[in-house]
């Protein structure tokens, strides 16, 4: 489902990723900020200004103008992160910060800080974006987990007795095992946060099948803070090979990890989709549209159709807004766990 609209978003966000990774190297050059007086609003012509919903064909893309608008925003976004960590308070306040920066998400590994992920949103748009790697989620697939650990994923990734997180369970916390009439008898019923509430809790069809549906995983606290809930739509882009895919927010992950997708999403992006040893450490761009879903699972066809409309609207909204906007880093708690 490689569309010109998705290619547009991958290209304009590419600069953001290159800069974000560059700031982590001590030898990387500091990106220059545009002058606050510089106006980089670019007209897109009457064909782009019309209503998207009434036009029978997709609006034409204007990649050169869009890249000009994004250049200033990307540089300021990275500079905000650098300045926020600067030991000199004067340096922190000396430069204007991009209003695109929503928060810094602190990635952790075994409880220790690993790196910061910038979560951004372009002025005038509703979608937020970030770059990370992709770990592979098999949750929701009927053959994801087995008591003998022969499923698609290691049973340890579903939790442990008393704290099962990737399995459907009864009122006493005991996980359900599929019966003779289920897709994979003897396997656990694997659960996702997004579910068809009209089906019983022990029905494998209640949950979003990671092997068939492209979905992204978000930390619950961060998602709530940014107004996203399971069932909202997203787009993902592989920086390394240019592949892209629409997706749905299908599962909730740990509060201190970001960058996870279903097996089906990984396959669409050309990422190794094995839940046990697949994935990639970097280079995946995520664009999430909060408030865009109905709160329930959707078919791949519906995800593609809704995602296309949302991405076109996103393009139009950032183009109308322009980029000559100065702001400051919003005060936020990031991904700190709440009691």
Secondary structure as UniProt FT lines:
FT   HELIX           4..22
FT   TURN            23..24
FT   TURN            26..27
FT   TURN            36..37
FT   HELIX           46..49
FT   TURN            53..54
FT   HELIX           63..84
FT   HELIX           89..94
FT   TURN            99..100
FT   STRAND          101..109
FT   TURN            110..111
FT   STRAND          112..120
FT   TURN            123..124
FT   STRAND          127..137
FT   TURN            139..140
FT   TURN            142..143
FT   TURN            147..148
FT   HELIX           155..158
FT   TURN            161..162
FT   TURN            171..172
FT   TURN            180..181
FT   TURN            183..186
FT   STRAND          187..188
FT   TURN            197..198
FT   TURN            201..202
FT   HELIX           204..206
FT   TURN            210..212
FT   STRAND          215..219
FT   HELIX           220..225
FT   TURN            226..227
FT   TURN            230..231
FT   STRAND          233..238
FT   TURN            239..241
FT   STRAND          244..253
FT   TURN            255..256
FT   STRAND          260..262
FT   HELIX           263..269
FT   TURN            275..277
FT   STRAND          280..289
FT   TURN            290..291
FT   HELIX           300..321
FT   TURN            334..335
//
